[in-house]
């Protein structure tokens, strides 16, 4: 308990000290305080992860009631992920922010918001009182807003931030409705009362009840169609923040969904179907749009939606397993989802940090202008490559391990008898396969265009590798990616307690269902080892063979044409042109084109602007109608103080007179009835 | 172990047989069967030329491409004897490890900065993405039919003996054959012998490779054929004893090579824009297999 109080005090210490320090001091103190907090929460998390749940209760106020703190294995798992990503992100941020060291006050605000963001995120994992939970949730939403709009001199950043702020509050509205629903029925804010209440309802009401929470958390997680804030917020934020947004903030939505699956006893099969279908749509739609993006960070942001979809598929089949009593399916589903949560946090933050390096070196994120960076920034390129292979779910890295567990779950599900679930299982496998293939198309494009070939525009002369210290957190992340790929067993055994929270087998030792996961994954790690050994041995043979041969260099083959310029290279747009033609029903790509005309043609242009169809029909169109309706009342907003005072008076009169009028009308109706 | 050995032997002759069939069909005598292998050996002895634009990606990619296909070969079983590696869900590993090789061959093509090779890379990435769902639905249906999830268990349990299951095996053969054609970049998706860079897919991606690297890439192509051939063989041999199984392995591989040769002799390559339609049609054929399995298992009741 003392630890938790200390944990809460740390960010306040930071708030008092940070504004008075010099720029370097601010960063170092933030990192130090964050490390202290990460140590405290990590200690608690590891305890809970090995099976010792930490439960105690703060005496709350009259309004909140007691505030129970329960750290179970699920909280532990997420706290560890959050701490890891924040630590690496903060360390990376120390260097990334050097470019902005003039803006002292802005940096102080950023650092303080950063600390509070971490504290609120970890608190969300621990608090089980819905009132205080919402408070922490709100702190998280506001601090995220503050860290996103660091670069607030740009209009686009502010717009993205406000977009995020509004949608974050939509999420809070849904959560609030859910929590108030429970509180009004049971009179308690404790999460346990949610369980007791959910047991008392059944059928559609119970599913509806779950869906309120699900929608709230899905807005945060970025499931399609609730994703539209995400592709704006991620690119607008500084790179270390976008890494954490994608690595952690959207995962807190996943945490919420999993927590609610634990707390709410509902019809798990129906809920599972809903989650599964939404996730499939998210996965496919996310990657489809990612492919056509030209902004590197926006591309990565759409990929977050795709990966949330993959995690959701795991949760969906896990939930169906719970509902049908299929222990193996539930274990595989939840284990896959939890592991993919960690995996995505690792490779996505790594990708954003490398994108940050690219931005620092070249001052642009438009991939059509980049190229050939592998020669100037070999380490960044290599790290990006590792993460790109991992995110495409290709062995021997970590993405494959979690996707393999989810695939195993789906194929295990095939033994289920019902026709509907068979059809769904087959569409899930082909959907997953499509997602994998599209992700490969997307990341060969991103890596190939940004790092390979030669530069497509004049890059700054100072374009070079970032200092080694800045690369340290990136190497740590890459190391974890490789470690999970090669020693998956170690990480999966950590998962045994979080998963058994769902499947219901408690205590030490492994349940038979978990043994199946182990058996499924063990050979995969062997296969990865063999693959690596194979690559090394073939490469050695190749080197030996080539050591006696003549090695020459020449120009790239251009059908005999030797004077090629970088401009004739394949661009990102042309790389995905046949794709975007095929998938045009799902995409919306605006084009500006000046064709080549005449005998002596003037310069020609070709621009494309990818846009989101869901955003257009779900956000823009309703907003437009809303605006045109509200526009009719603009005359009220005339800027004259007298009028505003008049409105105030009218309002006060109305408030006073409404009960009075109501009473009169009521008695009049009574009178009519009597007649 | 046995399967890997047989696949390597089949790979030595496979491409030679295709070339010989094509030569005979066009009225020529053609090179000897071993010529492709001799070509590779000659390449292994040669020096290499690298483009100035390329980086270390270009140098390591052929190695990884080769290793990934060898790795895929190791999980393919042969009748009763399992592959070197055999585990539940090994066909998922099979598909994804092949994707690793593809990933590297695509980025290696991008590494040269050539617009031709970029074009080939773009096409390869797109087409292989379309082929993947077909494979996963096919294996899913077979897994459903047999109740197992590893290559060897699926193939040994496949013998149910009803007429529908033979029809399914025929359809599955078609699907695997077509996936083999897509993966190995042959007709009707891609024409390895076309004379124009603009119309190639795989060949244009390796324009800048030479010497040892080119040798590795060609060997990989030969191996890929034999691996898919072995998958087709497995659909039919089941648990029959080795003295029949091994000859039928080579017979079916030979038949497949001749079929490919005949297809390539008498068919023109599809228009590039028609390829995706063709590949998506493949997915519907595998869906047909899936519904066939549902019929057999009486799931529609």
Interface residues (C-beta under 8 A of the other chain):
Chain A: X371 X372 X374 X375 X378 X381 X385 X389 X392 X393 X394 X395 X400 X403 X404 X407 X408 X411 X412 X414 X415 X417 X419 X422 X425 X426 X429 X430 X432 X433 X434 X436 X437 X438 X440 X441 X443 X444 X445 X447 X448 X449 X452 X453 X454 X519 X520 X522 X523 X524 X526 X527 X530 X531 X534 X535 X538 X539 X542 X545 X546 X549 X550 X551 X552 X553 X554 X555 X556 X557 X558 X559 X564 X566 X568 X569 X570 X574 X575 X576 X577 X578 X579 X582
Chain B: X44 X45 X46 X47 X48 X49 X50 X51 X52 X53 X54 X55 X56 X57 X60 X63 X64 X66 X67 X68 X70 X71 X74 X75 X85 X86 X87 X88 X89 X90 X92 X93 X95 X96 X97 X99 X100 X102 X103 X106 X107 X110 X111 X112 X113 X114 X115 X116 X117 X118 X119 X121 X122 X123 X125 X126 X128 X129 X130 X132 X133 X135 X136 X137 X140 X141 X143 X144 X147 X149 X197 X207 X208 X211 X212 X213 X216 X272 X273 X276 X283 X287 X290 X294 X299 X300
